[in-house]
Amino acid sequence: MTRPFRERISRAATAKQSPVVLALDPPAYKRDLQEFAAKTIRAVEQHVCAIKMNFHLILPLSELEISRINKLVHSCGLQSIADIKLNDIENTNKVAVDHLARMGFDAVIANPFIGKGGLGALVKRAHKLNAGVIALVYMSHPGAKEGFGLEVGGRGLYKEFLERADDAGADGIVVGATQLEILKEGSRQLPVYSPGIGAQGGDAVEALRSGADYLMIGRSIVEARQPAKIAKEIQDKILSVRKRPLL
């Protein structure tokens, strides 16, 4: 029986000795996206544990092309995450996760705005397909406070989202690396994924110290002249401040 996503990505992080999830978001000017994706994955696969694909690749590429990328991801011992921030009615979410699983994605990022029932139904469907769901609790960009930072019933909306993720049995949560105080409040039950390292001002070591389990890093690596060199430097920096192997 195939292991659940949460265990698969943990094993990948241990094997690669890296908590880095590469946000494979090519610049708008890039062409030959499938080739670019494959080249980047092969270059950095020893320094990351997973690949995250956003609309940069999911929209322009075909189902067959994305499936081929995911086959490469898996052949490298990595996991694949679809970052579409799924946020729709239950039936639409079901159709979406069915398609994503068929293309080889191991997990999808979803928005708890869909409600407790909607998130719970999505997690149940994803788990049936042996896929995971990572719930979006607080984004990393400056405007995040205008939504996730709103107060509802006397407390931050993100706290409600965190509870929904816990209650639904999600496989992790997303909290921006630029939100250190909120990272410290994060779930004690769920792995925490932090985007916003580098280009948005987040620091890898500070995010890990504040409670992040995985770091979602994109432009710093993807847009570098030598992606493998930068990825290894980040990996080495993380390992240098860890007193024990990554789990």
Helices and strands as residue ranges (DSSP letters): H 5-16, E 20-23, H 33-44, E 50-53, H 55-58, H 63-75, E 79-86, H 90-102, E 107-110, G 112-114, H 116-128, E 132-138, G 142-146, E 151-152, E 155-156, H 157-168, E 172-175, H 180-184, E 192-194, H 204-209, E 214-217, H 219-222, H 227-240
